[in-house]
């Protein structure tokens, strides 16, 4: 099997630790039992080599032989092609997983991420822009709540779509944004109780702590 190499930062400040998106890839690799190595690039200085793999100077990216893949969703789709643990072989079920993967990245994360940035920054809750973000996220969570109330996972079985959706919701939950959404919170708790997530989270935390 081709050696898979996951590249992330060598260090990040304490606030984002446990939420850097290489966690999604570590989680998927562990769910699928795929062997991999972790490489680091400097957080404080982005080199030309970094930008050659990730044109926005972000992490993670995955190297698979002579292929270099960036963006967590694209990496997860690539890994899903290697393991039915991450995505079923059945065409209809694969379509369901891909649909929900993009829903997590577009419909939900596009509402949750700007909301979370305001939370991180401690910006004034009363501004009109902030109120609009609150309403936008609330509408997405209400819609997702009705979906998750009737199912264990987004599709028939746990998949890469759940890795992304749970990680997106986990950041909202960090700021108590799921208080009124019991089904969403139970879903996050189910996902993050999985041994692969627990291991991936601990691995990321240890990786960054080692550079302190």
N, C-alpha and C positions, 0 to 999 in steps of 0.2 A: 504494500500500500504506500502511496506517495506520502512523504512526510508533510504534515500540515503545520504551518508556523503562524501563530497568532501574534500580531504586533500591537502593543499598547504603549502608553507613556511609562517612563521609568518612575514617575512620582506625580502625585496631584495633591492639592491641599485637602485637608480633612473633610471639608463640607461635601464634596462630590464623591468621596470614597464609598464604594458599595453601589454606586449608580453610574459609573463610567460604562459605556456601552460594550466594552469588551466582555462585560459580564454575560450579556446575551449569548455571545459566541462560546464562552467557556461552558455555559449552561448546556447549550445544544451539543457541544462535543462530548460532554459527560453523559448526557442522556443517551447519546448514540454509541458511547463506548469507543469513540474514535481517538487514536493517539495523536498528540500534538505537542509542540514546543511553544514557549512564550519568549518573544524578543521584546526589547524595549527601545524606545526613542526618547530623546530628551523632551521634557515638558517645557522647559524654560527657553529652549532655542530650537526652532523648526528649521531643519536643513533642507537643501535641495533634494536630497535623497528621500526625505519624508514626503515632500510635495510630489515627488514622482510616483509615489504609491497612493497618496491621499491628497488630491489637489486642493483641499480646503484646510490642510494642516491639522486634521482631526485624527482620532483613532476610533475604532480599530481598523486594521486591514488583515486579510488572510492571504498567505502565500501557499499555493497548492502546486508543487512542481514549478513550472514556468509561468503559472497564472498568478496574478495579483488582483485581489477583489476587495473593494472598499464599499462602505455603507452596510450597516448591520443587517438590513433586510435582504440585500443581495447576497451577503455571506451566508445567511441562514438558508436562503433558497438553494444556494450551491451545496451546502452540507446536507440539505434534505434530499438531494439527489443521490446521496450516498447511503441513506438509512431510512427504512420504513418506520423506524421509531419516531422520526421527525416528520414524515409525510407518507401517507399510505400509497401503495402502488395503484390502487383503483382510480381510474380517471375522474370519476365524479367526486370521490372523496378528496383527491388532490386539488380539484377546482375549488372545493369548499375551503380547504386550508389556505390556498393562495388568496382567495377572496378575503378571508378574515385577517390574514397577514397584512394585506394592504389597508384594510379597514383600521387595524390597530395603528399603522404608521401614518395614515392620512386622516381619517375621520376622527380618531380619538386623540392621537398624539399632537395633532395640529391645534387642538383645543387645550390639552393639558400642559404642553411645554411652555407657551408664553405665560400661562397662569402660574406655573412653577417658578419661572424666572422672576416674576414679581414677588413671589413668596420668598425666594432666596434673598432678594434685594431689600426686603422690608418696605417696599414702596407703599405709599398712602392708599389704604383700602377704599377711600371715598371718591377717588377720581372717577370721572365718567368712563375713561378707557378701562380702568380696572373693573368697574361694574359690568361693562360689556363682556370682558373676559370671564367673569364669574358666571354670567348668564349663558355664555357659549359653552363653557365646560359643563354646567349643570344640565343643559339640554342633551349633551352627548351622554352624560352619565345616566340620566333618566332613561334614555333609549336603550343603553347597554344593560341597565338594570333589568329591564323587562325580558331581555334575551337570556341573561345569566340566571334569572330566577328559575328557569325551567330546564337547565342542563348543567352537567358537571364541567364540561369543556366546551370550547367554541364549536368544535366539530365532533364527530363520533368518538374520536380518541384524542389524547393529548398530542400536541404537534408544535411545530415552530410558531404557528399563529398564537398559541397560548404563551409561549416564551415572550413574544413581543408584547402582547396585550397585558399580561401580568406585570411585566416590567414597566410599562407605561402607567398602569394603575398604581403600582407600588410607589412611584414618585408622588402621585396625588395623595396617597394614603400617608406618606411621610408628613404632610402638612394637614392631616386630619380632614382631607377633602372627600373621604368616602364615608363620613359619619352617618349620612342619611341614606346610604346605598348599601344595604346589608348584603345583597346578593353579590355585588362587586367586591365587597370586603371579604366575604367567604371564599370567593374565587381566588383572590390574591393569596389568602391564607393557605388554600389547598395547593396552589402552585408553588409557593415558597417553602412549603413543608417537604417538597420532594427532595430526596437525597442529593440529586444532581445540582439543584439550586443551592442547597446548603453548602455543598463542597465548592461550587463555583464562587459563591460569595466570600467564603473564608479564604479561598485562594487569591481573589482580587485584593482583599483587605491586607493579607500578608505580603503580597507583592509590593504594594505602595508603602506599607509600614517599614519594609526592609530598607527603603531608601531614605528614611528619616535620619 
